[in-house]
Amino acid sequence: MNNEKQFFTEVINFYKIVANATILFYNQYIITILKGELLFKIIF
């Protein structure tokens, strides 16, 4: 029973790390696109 709980805790922690990494990646991606649009508007 205890091992099962430990396993689920590790799985949940793993998914939290993956989710955080994904959010950070998308934030950087969106910021890059917004910067690109701003530069595009300034140039043209």
N, C-alpha and C positions, 0 to 999 in steps of 0.2 A: 504493500500500500504506500509506504513512504517513498520507495523507489519510483513508483508511478507518479506521485506528486512532484518529485524532483525532476522527472523527465518532462512533465508538462510545464513546469517553471522554466526549464531551459529552452523549451520550444517557444514559449511565449516571449522570453527575453530575446531569442534569435529573431522572431518576427518583428519585435519592437525596433531592433537595430536595423533590420532591412527596411522597415517603414520610414525610420528617421533618415536613412541614407537616400531613399527614394525621394522624400520630401525635399531634402537639401539639393539633390540633383535637379529636380523640377524647378525649384526656386532659382537656381543658377541659370537654368535654361530660359526661364521666363525673363529674368533680368537681362540676359544677353539679347533676347529678341527685342525687348523694350529699348535697350540702348541702341540697337541696330536701327529701329524705327526712328528714334530721335535723330541719329546721325543722318539718316536718309532724308528726313524733313529739313534738317539744317542745310544739307548739300543741295537739295532740289527745292 
